[in-house]
Amino acid sequence: MRLLVCVKRVPAPGARIPLTPDARSIDAANLGHTVSPHEECAIEEAVQIAERTGGEVTVLTLGPEESVEQLRTAISVGAHHAVLARRDGEDWDPEATARGIVSTIQRLETEAGTYDLILMGNESADAGNYQVGIRVARALDRPVVNGIKGIDIEEEGIRAKRQTASGFEVYSLPLPAVVGVKEGINLPRYPTLPGRMKARKAEIHEVDVEHDPGRLRLEELVHPPQQDTPTEILGHGAAAAPRVIELLRDLGLVAS
């Protein structure tokens, strides 16, 4: 089974994200980068499927030269091949990104055959547009389902599970297909030392992609409002004991 995973280089989650002075992009000069958490799970799921079916996993990213770091991370946890679709410094909105990925996939499939299953992250950790996977699937004329937390391989396709408030929705998709994976479908493995050594020596296939502008326009990035949590100092040392006991009583944690 031939599997392709599309990943994105994003600022490490949890860090304070600084914006450029015009508020139109992220100032990444002092940020660490990683793979989006949903896509980490997509890589793990593809590797597990390949292990069960005797298949192979290719990881693709559309990004700058620095994105090779994320591709090597994917190889260190079990991916077999990696492709960097080099992009320029233009503003790549979801339409342009999808077009760049589609053109690269079509080139790869012309050379080596159709991918049975393409896995995407449900959404990227930085932009969170929820669009690229669906646009890619539509352009390739393949069935797609998002928000997936379970994939079973069947004789004639796959069975994909989406979690809901009342249980699971189950979808049967013929192959080839595209699936948007959510964090929590599995627990991604850590790279092993042999995996890291393999990743360092692995050949990264690089292709150039032309920028085909989309119709979306970014106006401004805005930080969400910060929620301040008030902190009360109850005292210092043993002198704080009476206030602590009073607080515990107010909370109903100790008897009066």
C-alpha positions in Angstrom: 0.0 0.0 0.0 1.4 3.4 -1.0 0.7 6.2 1.5 1.5 9.9 1.3 1.4 12.2 4.3 1.4 16.0 3.9 2.9 17.9 6.8 3.7 21.5 7.6 6.5 23.3 9.4 4.9 25.4 12.2 6.0 27.3 15.3 6.3 25.0 18.3 2.9 24.9 20.1 2.8 26.7 23.5 5.2 29.5 22.5 4.2 33.1 22.4 3.8 33.9 18.7 5.2 37.3 17.8 3.9 39.1 14.7 5.7 41.3 12.2 5.1 45.1 12.5 2.4 45.0 9.8 0.6 42.2 11.6 0.4 40.2 8.4 2.7 37.3 9.2 4.5 35.6 12.1 8.0 36.8 13.1 9.7 33.4 13.2 13.2 34.7 13.8 13.5 33.4 17.4 10.9 30.6 17.3 11.5 26.8 17.4 9.6 24.8 14.7 8.0 21.4 14.6 5.3 19.4 12.7 1.7 20.2 13.4 0.4 17.9 16.1 -2.4 16.5 13.9 0.2 15.7 11.3 2.4 14.0 13.8 -0.5 11.6 14.3 -1.0 11.3 10.5 2.6 10.2 10.1 2.3 7.7 12.9 -1.0 6.3 11.5 0.6 6.0 8.0 3.6 4.2 9.5 1.4 1.8 11.4 -0.7 1.0 8.2 2.5 0.4 6.2 3.7 -1.9 8.9 0.5 -3.9 8.7 0.2 -4.0 5.0 3.8 -4.1 3.9 3.5 -0.7 2.3 5.6 2.4 2.2 5.2 6.0 3.4 6.2 9.2 1.6 6.1 12.5 3.5 5.6 15.7 1.6 5.9 19.3 2.7 5.4 22.6 0.8 7.7 25.1 2.5 11.1 26.7 2.7 14.4 24.9 2.7 14.3 24.7 6.5 11.4 22.3 6.3 13.9 19.6 5.6 14.2 19.4 9.4 10.5 18.2 9.7 10.9 15.7 6.9 13.9 14.1 8.6 11.9 13.9 11.8 9.3 11.9 9.8 11.9 9.6 8.4 13.3 9.0 11.9 9.9 7.6 13.1 9.4 5.3 10.1 8.6 7.1 6.9 10.5 5.7 3.9 10.7 8.7 1.5 10.6 12.5 1.8 9.8 15.2 -0.7 10.3 19.0 -0.3 8.2 21.2 -2.6 10.2 24.4 -2.4 8.2 27.5 -2.2 9.2 31.1 -2.5 8.5 34.0 -0.1 5.1 34.8 -1.6 2.0 34.8 0.4 0.7 31.2 0.1 -2.9 31.2 1.0 -4.9 27.9 1.3 -5.8 27.9 -2.4 -2.2 28.5 -3.5 -1.0 25.9 -1.0 -3.4 23.3 -2.3 -2.5 24.0 -5.9 1.2 23.6 -5.1 0.6 20.3 -3.3 -1.7 19.0 -6.0 0.9 19.8 -8.8 3.6 18.0 -6.7 1.4 14.9 -6.1 0.5 14.7 -9.8 4.2 14.8 -10.6 5.1 12.1 -8.1 2.2 9.9 -9.2 3.2 10.2 -12.9 6.7 9.0 -11.9 5.8 6.2 -9.5 2.1 5.4 -9.5 -1.0 6.5 -7.6 -1.0 6.8 -3.8 -3.6 4.6 -2.3 -4.2 6.9 0.7 -3.2 10.5 1.3 -3.2 11.6 5.0 -3.4 15.2 6.0 -3.7 17.0 9.4 -7.3 18.0 10.2 -5.9 21.6 10.3 -2.5 23.2 10.7 -1.4 24.4 14.2 -0.7 27.9 13.0 -3.3 29.1 10.5 -6.0 26.5 11.3 -7.8 27.1 8.0 -9.3 23.6 7.7 -9.2 23.9 3.9 -6.1 22.5 2.3 -6.9 18.7 2.6 -10.4 19.2 1.1 -9.1 21.4 -1.7 -6.4 18.8 -2.6 -9.0 15.9 -2.6 -11.4 17.9 -4.8 -8.6 18.8 -7.3 -7.5 15.1 -7.4 -11.2 14.0 -7.7 -10.9 11.7 -4.7 -13.2 11.0 -1.7 -12.3 12.9 1.5 -13.4 12.9 5.1 -12.0 15.1 7.9 -11.9 14.8 11.7 -10.9 11.2 11.6 -9.8 9.3 14.8 -9.7 5.7 13.5 -8.8 4.0 10.2 -9.3 0.4 9.3 -8.0 -1.1 6.1 -10.6 -3.2 4.3 -10.5 -5.4 1.1 -12.2 -2.7 -1.1 -11.1 0.5 0.7 -10.9 1.9 4.2 -13.3 2.4 7.1 -12.8 5.8 8.8 -14.2 6.8 12.2 -15.1 10.4 13.2 -15.8 11.0 16.9 -19.0 12.8 17.8 -20.7 13.8 21.1 -22.8 10.7 21.0 -20.3 8.1 19.7 -18.7 7.7 16.2 -19.7 8.3 12.6 -18.3 5.6 10.3 -17.4 6.2 6.7 -16.5 3.6 4.0 -14.2 5.1 1.3 -13.0 3.5 -1.8 -9.3 3.9 -2.6 -7.5 6.1 -3.6 -8.8 8.5 -1.0 -7.8 11.5 1.2 -8.3 11.6 5.0 -7.9 14.4 7.5 -6.5 13.0 10.8 -7.1 14.5 14.2 -4.7 14.5 17.1 -5.6 11.5 19.4 -6.0 8.9 16.7 -2.8 7.4 18.1 0.2 8.1 20.3 3.1 9.2 18.0 6.3 7.3 18.7 9.6 8.9 19.6 12.6 8.7 17.2 15.1 6.0 18.0 18.8 6.5 17.7 19.0 4.2 14.6 16.0 6.2 13.2 17.8 9.5 13.8 20.9 8.1 12.1 18.9 6.9 9.1 17.2 10.3 8.9 20.5 12.1 8.8 21.6 10.1 5.8 18.3 10.0 3.9 18.0 11.6 0.5 15.4 14.4 0.4 13.8 14.6 -3.0 13.3 18.4 -3.9 11.1 19.9 -6.5 10.3 23.5 -7.3 6.7 24.7 -7.2 5.4 27.9 -9.0 3.3 30.2 -7.0 -0.3 30.3 -8.3 -2.1 33.0 -6.3 -5.4 32.2 -4.8 -8.4 34.5 -4.3 -8.1 34.7 -0.5 -6.5 37.8 1.0 -5.0 38.1 4.5 -5.9 41.4 6.1 -4.4 41.1 9.6 -3.3 38.6 12.3 -4.6 39.3 15.8 -3.6 37.7 19.1 -6.6 36.3 21.0 -7.3 38.1 24.2 -5.3 36.8 27.2 -7.2 35.4 30.1 -5.7 36.7 33.3 -5.9 34.5 36.4 -5.8 36.4 39.6 -3.3 35.2 42.2 -3.8 35.8 45.9 -0.9 35.5 48.3 -2.1 33.9 51.5 0.9 34.8 53.5 4.5 33.7 54.1 5.6 30.6 56.1 3.7 29.4 59.1 1.9 32.8 59.3 -0.1 31.7 56.2 -1.6 28.6 58.0 -4.7 30.2 59.4 -5.6 31.7 56.0 -5.1 28.4 54.3 -7.4 26.6 56.7 -10.0 29.3 56.2 -9.8 28.9 52.5 -10.1 25.1 52.7 -13.3 25.6 54.8 -14.7 28.1 52.3 -14.2 25.5 49.6 -15.9 22.8 51.7 -12.7 20.6 51.8 -12.4 20.5 55.6 -15.1 20.5 58.3 -15.8 23.7 60.2 
